[in-house]
Amino acid sequence: MSVGPTRREARERALGLLYEADAKDLSVADVLADLPVDPDPYATAVARGVDDHRDELDEILSRYAKDWTVDRMPVVDRFLLRMGIYELLHKPEVPTGAILSEAVELAKAYSTDDSGKFVNGVLARIAEEVRPEAEGG
């Protein structure tokens, strides 16, 4: 039995860390250094991973987000897409379906009315390329 946050809660925390770093114009490492208590290790790994691989993630994102520049996307969508792409590329032990469904749920909870569909569409297309072995995305 797991003690501590669920993977979904860890993703939600990672989203908050990324948002805070962006709002304060800091690195994730700086935000983490200022926290009184370390977040869940998975939240930390995802937030640091997105920060460390941002150029790679944005390059992929810009190829798949039809008619959207990365800077024009709603900020939460942008971070959720970066998180999803990071997990698809760098967390092979995490099932593709879990990555997509949790990104969509967080988009529905924290972003615009259309964000769930947008995040799902973009991540599903990326998953088809980077994880072709995952049947049905």
N, C-alpha and C positions, 0 to 999 in steps of 0.2 A: 504494500500500500504506500502510495506516494505521500510524503510530507512536504509541504510547501506549495507554491502556486502551480496551477496547471500550465500546460504549454500555452493555452489561449491567454491566460493571465500574464504569462511571461511576454507574449507578443504584444499585449496591450501595454505593458510597462515599457517595452522597447520602443513602441510608438511614442509614448510620452517622453522618453529620454531623447529621441530624435527630434521631436517637436520642440522641446525645451532648448536643445543645443542650437537649433535653427533660429528660434526666437531671440536667443541671447547672443547669437553669432559666435558660438563657442564650439569646440570639438566635443564629441561624446566623452572622450577621456577627461576633459576639463569638467564637464557636468558630473561625471561619475566621481571624480576626486572631491567634489564639494558635497556629496551626499553623506549624511550621518550614518546610514546603514547601506551596505552593498545590496543591490537588487539581486533577484534570482539569477544564477549563472547563465541560464539560457537567454534571459532578457539582455544581460550584459553582452553575451556573445553576438546576438543578432544586432544590437545597436552598434557595437564596435565594428562588426563585419560590414554593416551598411556604410558606416563612416569611412572605413578603410578602403572599400571597393566602390566608392561612389561614382568615379569616372566610368568604370566598367559597367556598372548597373545603369547609369544614365545613357550610355551608348546603346545598350540593348533596349532600354525603355524607349528611346527616341525612334528606334527602328520599328517597333511594334505598335506604338500609340498613334494610330492613324489620325491625321489632322490635328494633333495636339503636340505642342512643344512641352518639354518637361517643365519649364518655368510657368507655363499657363495652367497647368493642372492644379486642381484644388490641393492645398498643401498636404492634407491628410492622405488623399489618394496617392500623391507622389511618394510619401513615406511608406505607405502600405505596399505599393508596387515595388519600391526598392527592397523592402523587407522580403517580399515574396520571391523576387528574382534572386536575392542573396541566398535564401533557403533552397530554392531549386538548384542553384549552382554549387553551393558549398555545404549543404546539409543533406547528403544523399540518404541518410538514415530516416529522414522525415518523409512520410508518405506524401506524394503529390496532391492527393485529394485533400489531405488535412491542411496543407499550405494554402490551397485555393479557397477552401470553404471558410477557413478562419480569416483570411484576408477580406473575403466578401462580407462576412459577419461584422468585422470591425469597420469596414467602409459603411455598411448600413447604419451602424450605431453612431459613428462619429463624423460622417461627411454628408454629402448632398444626397438627394433622393435618387439620383441616377448613378451614384458612385458604386454601388454593389455590382450593377451590370457592367459598368466600365472596367472596374478592377478585375472582375471575372473574365471578361472578354480578352483583355490584354494578357493577363497571367496565363490563361488557358492556351493562347497562341504561343507564348514563350515556352510553356511546359512541353508542348508538342515538339518543339525543336530541341530543347536541352535535355528532356527526359522522354525520348520516344518510346521507351519500354513501358511507360505507364499507360496501360490501356484506358482509353476513355477519359484521360486527364483526371 
